[in-house]
Amino acid sequence: MKNGTCLKCKSNNVVMSGSEYGGVGPGLQMMVMGDGQGMSSTKLWQTYLCLDCGYFENYITDRNVLDKIKANLTKSNWKKVK
C-alpha cells in the first residue's frame, strides 16, 4: 500500500491519511499491547486506503510504542512472523 498499489485488487487508486494522527477515526487513540503487562495508547499512526475495493492498512508511527513491543516481545501477545 505504501508504494501506491493496493495489495488486494492491484489498483493504483490508493490514498493515505493527511496527518500522522490516523485516517480511520482521526484524533482517536489506538491501544497497543506493548510490554505484556498493559496497553499503551498512541495517536500516531498512518492509514492507507484503496478507493476501489476499500481495503485499508494502518501503520503505527509511534517509535516509543514500537520500541516497547520490540523490547518485550516474549512477554507481549505479539509473535514474530516467520
Biopython code that builds the backbone (N, CA, C, O; Angstrom):
import numpy as np
from Bio.PDB.StructureBuilder import StructureBuilder

atoms = [
    (1, "MET", "N", (0.825, -1.191, 0.000)),
    (1, "MET", "CA", (0.000, 0.000, 0.000)),
    (1, "MET", "C", (0.870, 1.256, 0.000)),
    (1, "MET", "O", (0.547, 2.242, -0.663)),
    (2, "LYS", "N", (1.966, 1.216, 0.740)),
    (2, "LYS", "CA", (2.806, 2.409, 0.853)),
    (2, "LYS", "C", (3.399, 2.835, -0.487)),
    (2, "LYS", "O", (3.790, 3.990, -0.651)),
    (3, "ASN", "N", (3.468, 1.911, -1.446)),
    (3, "ASN", "CA", (4.001, 2.269, -2.764)),
    (3, "ASN", "C", (2.902, 2.746, -3.714)),
    (3, "ASN", "O", (3.174, 3.035, -4.879)),
    (4, "GLY", "N", (1.644, 2.830, -3.218)),
    (4, "GLY", "CA", (0.547, 3.339, -4.025)),
    (4, "GLY", "C", (-0.240, 2.281, -4.767)),
    (4, "GLY", "O", (-1.123, 2.611, -5.559)),
    (5, "THR", "N", (0.063, 1.010, -4.525)),
    (5, "THR", "CA", (-0.655, -0.083, -5.164)),
    (5, "THR", "C", (-1.362, -0.920, -4.097)),
    (5, "THR", "O", (-0.754, -1.325, -3.107)),
    (6, "CYS", "N", (-2.645, -1.169, -4.313)),
    (6, "CYS", "CA", (-3.425, -1.970, -3.375)),
    (6, "CYS", "C", (-2.965, -3.422, -3.424)),
    (6, "CYS", "O", (-2.817, -3.998, -4.502)),
    (7, "LEU", "N", (-2.741, -4.009, -2.250)),
    (7, "LEU", "CA", (-2.309, -5.401, -2.172)),
    (7, "LEU", "C", (-3.418, -6.377, -2.531)),
    (7, "LEU", "O", (-3.136, -7.516, -2.903)),
    (8, "LYS", "N", (-4.670, -5.958, -2.426)),
    (8, "LYS", "CA", (-5.805, -6.851, -2.679)),
    (8, "LYS", "C", (-6.258, -6.825, -4.134)),
    (8, "LYS", "O", (-6.402, -7.880, -4.751)),
    (9, "CYS", "N", (-6.485, -5.640, -4.689)),
    (9, "CYS", "CA", (-7.053, -5.552, -6.046)),
    (9, "CYS", "C", (-6.072, -4.995, -7.083)),
    (9, "CYS", "O", (-6.396, -4.908, -8.268)),
    (10, "LYS", "N", (-4.883, -4.625, -6.633)),
    (10, "LYS", "CA", (-3.817, -4.102, -7.511)),
    (10, "LYS", "C", (-4.115, -2.728, -8.105)),
    (10, "LYS", "O", (-3.421, -2.293, -9.024)),
    (11, "SER", "N", (-5.128, -2.046, -7.598)),
    (11, "SER", "CA", (-5.462, -0.699, -8.062)),
    (11, "SER", "C", (-4.369, 0.289, -7.648)),
    (11, "SER", "O", (-3.685, 0.090, -6.644)),
    (12, "ASN", "N", (-4.216, 1.348, -8.431)),
    (12, "ASN", "CA", (-3.308, 2.437, -8.074)),
    (12, "ASN", "C", (-4.068, 3.613, -7.470)),
    (12, "ASN", "O", (-3.514, 4.703, -7.327)),
    (13, "ASN", "N", (-5.324, 3.401, -7.119)),
    (13, "ASN", "CA", (-6.170, 4.443, -6.563)),
    (13, "ASN", "C", (-6.111, 4.390, -5.031)),
    (13, "ASN", "O", (-7.125, 4.190, -4.362)),
    (14, "VAL", "N", (-4.908, 4.572, -4.496)),
    (14, "VAL", "CA", (-4.646, 4.478, -3.057)),
    (14, "VAL", "C", (-4.355, 5.866, -2.506)),
    (14, "VAL", "O", (-3.601, 6.637, -3.100)),
    (15, "VAL", "N", (-4.958, 6.171, -1.372)),
    (15, "VAL", "CA", (-4.716, 7.440, -0.684)),
    (15, "VAL", "C", (-4.217, 7.139, 0.728)),
    (15, "VAL", "O", (-4.386, 6.032, 1.239)),
    (16, "MET", "N", (-3.596, 8.149, 1.350)),
    (16, "MET", "CA", (-3.182, 7.988, 2.741)),
    (16, "MET", "C", (-3.734, 9.156, 3.545)),
    (16, "MET", "O", (-4.008, 10.232, 3.012)),
    (17, "SER", "N", (-3.890, 8.913, 4.844)),
    (17, "SER", "CA", (-4.423, 9.970, 5.696)),
    (17, "SER", "C", (-3.504, 11.177, 5.653)),
    (17, "SER", "O", (-2.287, 11.048, 5.525)),
    (18, "GLY", "N", (-4.105, 12.348, 5.762)),
    (18, "GLY", "CA", (-3.370, 13.592, 5.603)),
    (18, "GLY", "C", (-2.576, 14.022, 6.815)),
    (18, "GLY", "O", (-1.830, 14.998, 6.745)),
    (19, "SER", "N", (-2.719, 13.311, 7.938)),
    (19, "SER", "CA", (-1.948, 13.675, 9.122)),
    (19, "SER", "C", (-1.400, 12.417, 9.762)),
    (19, "SER", "O", (-1.793, 11.306, 9.405)),
    (20, "GLU", "N", (-0.498, 12.589, 10.702)),
    (20, "GLU", "CA", (0.076, 11.429, 11.390)),
    (20, "GLU", "C", (-0.876, 10.874, 12.439)),
    (20, "GLU", "O", (-0.547, 9.899, 13.116)),
    (21, "TYR", "N", (-2.047, 11.477, 12.583)),
    (21, "TYR", "CA", (-2.991, 11.028, 13.604)),
    (21, "TYR", "C", (-4.042, 10.080, 13.066)),
    (21, "TYR", "O", (-5.142, 10.017, 13.614)),
    (22, "GLY", "N", (-3.742, 9.347, 12.020)),
    (22, "GLY", "CA", (-4.620, 8.308, 11.525)),
    (22, "GLY", "C", (-5.739, 8.812, 10.645)),
    (22, "GLY", "O", (-6.227, 9.928, 10.822)),
    (23, "GLY", "N", (-6.144, 7.988, 9.694)),
    (23, "GLY", "CA", (-7.214, 8.360, 8.791)),
    (23, "GLY", "C", (-8.533, 7.726, 9.180)),
    (23, "GLY", "O", (-9.595, 8.222, 8.805)),
    (24, "VAL", "N", (-8.478, 6.641, 9.923)),
    (24, "VAL", "CA", (-9.678, 5.984, 10.413)),
    (24, "VAL", "C", (-9.864, 6.441, 11.848)),
    (24, "VAL", "O", (-9.099, 6.044, 12.727)),
    (25, "GLY", "N", (-10.854, 7.259, 12.095)),
    (25, "GLY", "CA", (-11.060, 7.803, 13.436)),
    (25, "GLY", "C", (-9.993, 8.801, 13.821)),
    (25, "GLY", "O", (-9.365, 8.641, 14.867)),
    (26, "PRO", "N", (-9.758, 9.841, 13.005)),
    (26, "PRO", "CA", (-8.697, 10.801, 13.313)),
    (26, "PRO", "C", (-8.877, 11.396, 14.708)),
    (26, "PRO", "O", (-9.984, 11.758, 15.105)),
    (27, "GLY", "N", (-7.791, 11.488, 15.425)),
    (27, "GLY", "CA", (-7.815, 12.046, 16.775)),
    (27, "GLY", "C", (-8.069, 10.999, 17.841)),
    (27, "GLY", "O", (-7.916, 11.274, 19.031)),
    (28, "LEU", "N", (-8.458, 9.788, 17.423)),
    (28, "LEU", "CA", (-8.684, 8.711, 18.376)),
    (28, "LEU", "C", (-7.360, 8.080, 18.777)),
    (28, "LEU", "O", (-6.357, 8.211, 18.077)),
    (29, "GLN", "N", (-7.371, 7.402, 19.901)),
    (29, "GLN", "CA", (-6.179, 6.697, 20.343)),
    (29, "GLN", "C", (-6.272, 5.236, 19.930)),
    (29, "GLN", "O", (-7.345, 4.634, 19.968)),
    (30, "MET", "N", (-5.154, 4.683, 19.542)),
    (30, "MET", "CA", (-5.056, 3.264, 19.258)),
    (30, "MET", "C", (-4.412, 2.620, 20.478)),
    (30, "MET", "O", (-3.387, 3.096, 20.965)),
    (31, "MET", "N", (-5.005, 1.547, 20.971)),
    (31, "MET", "CA", (-4.459, 0.842, 22.116)),
    (31, "MET", "C", (-3.648, -0.346, 21.616)),
    (31, "MET", "O", (-4.122, -1.133, 20.798)),
    (32, "VAL", "N", (-2.409, -0.469, 22.121)),
    (32, "VAL", "CA", (-1.490, -1.491, 21.650)),
    (32, "VAL", "C", (-0.848, -2.179, 22.854)),
    (32, "VAL", "O", (-0.362, -1.514, 23.770)),
    (33, "MET", "N", (-0.848, -3.529, 22.847)),
    (33, "MET", "CA", (-0.152, -4.264, 23.899)),
    (33, "MET", "C", (1.335, -4.088, 23.657)),
    (33, "MET", "O", (1.852, -4.487, 22.614)),
    (34, "GLY", "N", (2.027, -3.489, 24.626)),
    (34, "GLY", "CA", (3.427, -3.174, 24.416)),
    (34, "GLY", "C", (4.400, -3.996, 25.228)),
    (34, "GLY", "O", (5.455, -4.378, 24.722)),
    (35, "ASP", "N", (4.064, -4.285, 26.503)),
    (35, "ASP", "CA", (5.044, -4.929, 27.369)),
    (35, "ASP", "C", (4.520, -6.191, 28.042)),
    (35, "ASP", "O", (5.197, -6.749, 28.906)),
    (36, "GLY", "N", (3.345, -6.645, 27.671)),
    (36, "GLY", "CA", (2.773, -7.834, 28.266)),
    (36, "GLY", "C", (2.081, -7.579, 29.583)),
    (36, "GLY", "O", (1.482, -8.493, 30.150)),
    (37, "GLN", "N", (2.149, -6.341, 30.093)),
    (37, "GLN", "CA", (1.538, -6.017, 31.373)),
    (37, "GLN", "C", (0.369, -5.057, 31.235)),
    (37, "GLN", "O", (-0.443, -4.937, 32.153)),
    (38, "GLY", "N", (0.275, -4.390, 30.133)),
    (38, "GLY", "CA", (-0.805, -3.430, 29.938)),
    (38, "GLY", "C", (-0.758, -2.843, 28.548)),
    (38, "GLY", "O", (0.173, -3.076, 27.777)),
    (39, "MET", "N", (-1.784, -2.078, 28.251)),
    (39, "MET", "CA", (-1.908, -1.470, 26.935)),
    (39, "MET", "C", (-1.251, -0.095, 26.926)),
    (39, "MET", "O", (-1.309, 0.638, 27.913)),
    (40, "SER", "N", (-0.634, 0.243, 25.814)),
    (40, "SER", "CA", (-0.085, 1.577, 25.587)),
    (40, "SER", "C", (-0.984, 2.275, 24.578)),
    (40, "SER", "O", (-1.453, 1.653, 23.625)),
    (41, "SER", "N", (-1.222, 3.544, 24.781)),
    (41, "SER", "CA", (-2.047, 4.277, 23.827)),
    (41, "SER", "C", (-1.164, 5.150, 22.953)),
    (41, "SER", "O", (-0.126, 5.653, 23.382)),
    (42, "THR", "N", (-1.608, 5.313, 21.716)),
    (42, "THR", "CA", (-0.899, 6.198, 20.801)),
    (42, "THR", "C", (-1.900, 6.846, 19.851)),
    (42, "THR", "O", (-2.908, 6.241, 19.484)),
    (43, "LYS", "N", (-1.614, 8.055, 19.469)),
    (43, "LYS", "CA", (-2.386, 8.740, 18.433)),
    (43, "LYS", "C", (-1.585, 8.805, 17.138)),
    (43, "LYS", "O", (-2.014, 9.421, 16.162)),
    (44, "LEU", "N", (-0.423, 8.166, 17.139)),
    (44, "LEU", "CA", (0.485, 8.263, 15.996)),
    (44, "LEU", "C", (0.417, 7.017, 15.123)),
    (44, "LEU", "O", (1.106, 6.026, 15.363)),
    (45, "TRP", "N", (-0.445, 7.096, 14.089)),
    (45, "TRP", "CA", (-0.483, 6.058, 13.080)),
    (45, "TRP", "C", (-0.900, 6.659, 11.753)),
    (45, "TRP", "O", (-1.468, 7.750, 11.701)),
    (46, "GLN", "N", (-0.612, 5.937, 10.681)),
    (46, "GLN", "CA", (-0.897, 6.392, 9.325)),
    (46, "GLN", "C", (-1.806, 5.357, 8.666)),
    (46, "GLN", "O", (-1.574, 4.156, 8.807)),
    (47, "THR", "N", (-2.824, 5.799, 7.961)),
    (47, "THR", "CA", (-3.767, 4.905, 7.292)),
    (47, "THR", "C", (-3.649, 5.042, 5.781)),
    (47, "THR", "O", (-3.600, 6.153, 5.253)),
    (48, "TYR", "N", (-3.605, 3.907, 5.087)),
    (48, "TYR", "CA", (-3.623, 3.840, 3.627)),
    (48, "TYR", "C", (-4.924, 3.160, 3.222)),
    (48, "TYR", "O", (-5.297, 2.138, 3.799)),
    (49, "LEU", "N", (-5.624, 3.725, 2.222)),
    (49, "LEU", "CA", (-6.950, 3.255, 1.831)),
    (49, "LEU", "C", (-7.056, 3.141, 0.313)),
    (49, "LEU", "O", (-6.710, 4.074, -0.411)),
    (50, "CYS", "N", (-7.536, 1.996, -0.162)),
    (50, "CYS", "CA", (-7.819, 1.815, -1.589)),
    (50, "CYS", "C", (-9.220, 2.320, -1.857)),
    (50, "CYS", "O", (-10.179, 1.844, -1.250)),
    (51, "LEU", "N", (-9.351, 3.274, -2.754)),
    (51, "LEU", "CA", (-10.649, 3.851, -3.074)),
    (51, "LEU", "C", (-11.473, 2.974, -4.014)),
    (51, "LEU", "O", (-12.638, 3.275, -4.272)),
    (52, "ASP", "N", (-10.885, 1.894, -4.527)),
    (52, "ASP", "CA", (-11.631, 0.993, -5.403)),
    (52, "ASP", "C", (-12.253, -0.178, -4.649)),
    (52, "ASP", "O", (-13.430, -0.479, -4.846)),
    (53, "CYS", "N", (-11.482, -0.843, -3.786)),
    (53, "CYS", "CA", (-12.036, -2.020, -3.094)),
    (53, "CYS", "C", (-12.286, -1.786, -1.608)),
    (53, "CYS", "O", (-12.950, -2.598, -0.964)),
    (54, "GLY", "N", (-11.764, -0.685, -1.048)),
    (54, "GLY", "CA", (-11.995, -0.374, 0.358)),
    (54, "GLY", "C", (-10.994, -0.968, 1.329)),
    (54, "GLY", "O", (-11.080, -0.717, 2.532)),
    (55, "TYR", "N", (-10.056, -1.741, 0.839)),
    (55, "TYR", "CA", (-9.033, -2.321, 1.713)),
    (55, "TYR", "C", (-8.206, -1.192, 2.329)),
    (55, "TYR", "O", (-7.872, -0.223, 1.647)),
    (56, "PHE", "N", (-7.874, -1.316, 3.626)),
    (56, "PHE", "CA", (-7.020, -0.322, 4.249)),
    (56, "PHE", "C", (-6.026, -0.962, 5.194)),
    (56, "PHE", "O", (-6.248, -2.065, 5.694)),
    (57, "GLU", "N", (-4.932, -0.266, 5.436)),
    (57, "GLU", "CA", (-3.894, -0.699, 6.362)),
    (57, "GLU", "C", (-3.537, 0.463, 7.272)),
    (57, "GLU", "O", (-3.492, 1.617, 6.846)),
    (58, "ASN", "N", (-3.284, 0.137, 8.527)),
    (58, "ASN", "CA", (-2.797, 1.125, 9.498)),
    (58, "ASN", "C", (-1.357, 0.792, 9.851)),
    (58, "ASN", "O", (-1.006, -0.375, 10.027)),
    (59, "TYR", "N", (-0.529, 1.817, 9.954)),
    (59, "TYR", "CA", (0.864, 1.659, 10.363)),
    (59, "TYR", "C", (1.111, 2.534, 11.573)),
    (59, "TYR", "O", (0.907, 3.747, 11.522)),
    (60, "ILE", "N", (1.548, 1.924, 12.662)),
    (60, "ILE", "CA", (1.902, 2.693, 13.858)),
    (60, "ILE", "C", (3.205, 3.423, 13.573)),
    (60, "ILE", "O", (4.185, 2.813, 13.144)),
    (61, "THR", "N", (3.214, 4.730, 13.812)),
    (61, "THR", "CA", (4.415, 5.533, 13.579)),
    (61, "THR", "C", (5.037, 6.012, 14.886)),
    (61, "THR", "O", (6.013, 6.761, 14.872)),
    (62, "ASP", "N", (4.475, 5.584, 16.015)),
    (62, "ASP", "CA", (4.967, 5.969, 17.342)),
    (62, "ASP", "C", (6.162, 5.095, 17.703)),
    (62, "ASP", "O", (5.999, 3.932, 18.072)),
    (63, "ARG", "N", (7.366, 5.658, 17.596)),
    (63, "ARG", "CA", (8.595, 4.906, 17.836)),
    (63, "ARG", "C", (8.666, 4.349, 19.254)),
    (63, "ARG", "O", (9.207, 3.262, 19.458)),
    (64, "ASN", "N", (8.131, 5.073, 20.238)),
    (64, "ASN", "CA", (8.155, 4.596, 21.623)),
    (64, "ASN", "C", (7.358, 3.310, 21.788)),
    (64, "ASN", "O", (7.806, 2.387, 22.467)),
    (65, "VAL", "N", (6.185, 3.241, 21.175)),
    (65, "VAL", "CA", (5.358, 2.040, 21.253)),
    (65, "VAL", "C", (6.039, 0.879, 20.533)),
    (65, "VAL", "O", (6.072, -0.236, 21.053)),
    (66, "LEU", "N", (6.578, 1.130, 19.353)),
    (66, "LEU", "CA", (7.256, 0.075, 18.602)),
    (66, "LEU", "C", (8.466, -0.458, 19.363)),
    (66, "LEU", "O", (8.703, -1.666, 19.381)),
    (67, "ASP", "N", (9.233, 0.432, 19.990)),
    (67, "ASP", "CA", (10.398, 0.006, 20.765)),
    (67, "ASP", "C", (9.998, -0.805, 21.998)),
    (67, "ASP", "O", (10.685, -1.755, 22.374)),
    (68, "LYS", "N", (8.885, -0.423, 22.621)),
    (68, "LYS", "CA", (8.397, -1.161, 23.798)),
    (68, "LYS", "C", (8.014, -2.584, 23.397)),
    (68, "LYS", "O", (8.334, -3.535, 24.110)),
    (69, "ILE", "N", (7.336, -2.736, 22.272)),
    (69, "ILE", "CA", (6.964, -4.069, 21.790)),
    (69, "ILE", "C", (8.215, -4.885, 21.493)),
    (69, "ILE", "O", (8.312, -6.048, 21.884)),
    (70, "LYS", "N", (9.155, -4.282, 20.812)),
    (70, "LYS", "CA", (10.389, -4.978, 20.431)),
    (70, "LYS", "C", (11.164, -5.441, 21.662)),
    (70, "LYS", "O", (11.687, -6.555, 21.681)),
    (71, "ALA", "N", (11.239, -4.602, 22.676)),
    (71, "ALA", "CA", (11.997, -4.922, 23.888)),
    (71, "ALA", "C", (11.308, -5.987, 24.744)),
    (71, "ALA", "O", (11.964, -6.656, 25.541)),
    (72, "ASN", "N", (10.007, -6.146, 24.588)),
    (72, "ASN", "CA", (9.239, -7.059, 25.430)),
    (72, "ASN", "C", (8.501, -8.117, 24.609)),
    (72, "ASN", "O", (7.428, -8.574, 25.003)),
    (73, "LEU", "N", (9.060, -8.494, 23.500)),
    (73, "LEU", "CA", (8.362, -9.386, 22.577)),
    (73, "LEU", "C", (7.965, -10.702, 23.237)),
    (73, "LEU", "O", (6.866, -11.195, 22.983)),
    (74, "THR", "N", (8.804, -11.275, 24.058)),
    (74, "THR", "CA", (8.478, -12.559, 24.685)),
    (74, "THR", "C", (7.381, -12.429, 25.736)),
    (74, "THR", "O", (6.736, -13.422, 26.070)),
    (75, "LYS", "N", (7.157, -11.229, 26.263)),
    (75, "LYS", "CA", (6.138, -11.010, 27.293)),
    (75, "LYS", "C", (4.811, -10.543, 26.710)),
    (75, "LYS", "O", (3.773, -10.657, 27.361)),
    (76, "SER", "N", (4.840, -10.026, 25.505)),
    (76, "SER", "CA", (3.626, -9.461, 24.909)),
    (76, "SER", "C", (2.870, -10.522, 24.127)),
    (76, "SER", "O", (3.299, -11.673, 24.056)),
    (77, "ASN", "N", (1.759, -10.139, 23.550)),
    (77, "ASN", "CA", (0.983, -11.083, 22.739)),
    (77, "ASN", "C", (1.359, -11.019, 21.257)),
    (77, "ASN", "O", (0.646, -11.577, 20.423)),
    (78, "TRP", "N", (2.445, -10.361, 20.918)),
    (78, "TRP", "CA", (2.918, -10.276, 19.541)),
    (78, "TRP", "C", (3.834, -11.459, 19.258)),
    (78, "TRP", "O", (4.621, -11.861, 20.114)),
    (79, "LYS", "N", (3.729, -12.016, 18.052)),
    (79, "LYS", "CA", (4.573, -13.134, 17.642)),
    (79, "LYS", "C", (5.247, -12.777, 16.324)),
    (79, "LYS", "O", (4.616, -12.230, 15.420)),
    (80, "LYS", "N", (6.534, -13.092, 16.225)),
    (80, "LYS", "CA", (7.294, -12.809, 15.009)),
    (80, "LYS", "C", (6.769, -13.680, 13.866)),
    (80, "LYS", "O", (6.562, -14.880, 14.042)),
    (81, "VAL", "N", (6.558, -13.080, 12.710)),
    (81, "VAL", "CA", (6.118, -13.806, 11.517)),
    (81, "VAL", "C", (7.343, -14.434, 10.885)),
    (81, "VAL", "O", (8.361, -13.770, 10.690)),
    (82, "LYS", "N", (7.245, -15.701, 10.570)),
    (82, "LYS", "CA", (8.396, -16.419, 10.003)),
    (82, "LYS", "C", (8.276, -16.522, 8.513)),
    (82, "LYS", "O", (9.150, -17.094, 7.861)),
]
sb = StructureBuilder()
sb.init_structure("model")
sb.init_model(0)
sb.init_chain("A")
sb.init_seg("    ")
for serial, (resi, resn, name, xyz) in enumerate(atoms, 1):
    if name == "N":
        sb.init_residue(resn, " ", resi, " ")
    sb.init_atom(name, np.array(xyz, "f"), 0.0, 1.0, " ", f" {name:<3s}", serial, name[0])
structure = sb.get_structure()
